[in-house]
Amino acid sequence: MKGPDPDFPYLDETIRYRFPDPLKAKSDIVAVGGNLSPGMLLSAYEQGIFPWYNEDDPILWQSPDPRFVIFPHTLHVSRSMQKILNRGDFEISINGDFTGVIRGCSEIERPSQEGTWITEDIIAAYTELHRLGYAVSAESCRNGILVGGCYGILLGKVFCGESMFSRISNASKAAFLSLVNYLFSELEVQFIDCQVPTDHLRSFGGEELSRELFLHLLKNNL
């Protein structure tokens, strides 16, 4: 079976599901199957787990070890990027066009990937989480046209970044850094969960934590 299991119960945002303990997992994959209903997704994020799977696979629930995070005190903004932000090269908004951002993330070509993991099921599920107030987006526009953005899940004092896209140079960086500044300064978020390392995120000051330490920090900041 591929994608969500049609026979698995729908869990609304008030219901929680207990996943297998990530600390007992022998790999990054903690569980297989289920669906992408709000209660299922929120349960996963609260337990340090997220869905990441190919379109032809069942849902794979993952909890990487190590985990990649950005703290307020480690955030790094290059001089060139700070100039771009200061000049206002992009029109930045928060939650201005969530649908446009998640679809942009699904459509952008990534050299290291074949196709996209952001399927129509993922788009529908995270759009519903956005409607419920849990999924957040940031947009970079130029002349009113969306040219980059990012989105993720906000739970307590933790933001779980999901994906970003850019149609012109630096558009995704501008959106991401603007969102991070808002999360750290206005909402007092304690760290950004970047899930897995990339050179892009490492340049912003990301660092690796053991799964055990990550889960401890997560529990204390939900």
Secondary structure, DSSP 8 states (H G I E B T S, - for coil): --BS-TTS----TT-------GGG-SSSEEEE-----HHHHHHHHHTT-EE---TTSB-EEE--SSEEEE-TTT----HHHHHHHHHT-SEEEESS-HHHHHHHHHHS--TT-SS-S--HHHHHHHHHHHHTT-EEEEEEEETTEEEEEEEEEEETTEEEEEEEEESSTTHHHHHHHHHHHHHHHTS---EEEEES--HHHHTTT-EEE-HHHHHHHHHHH-
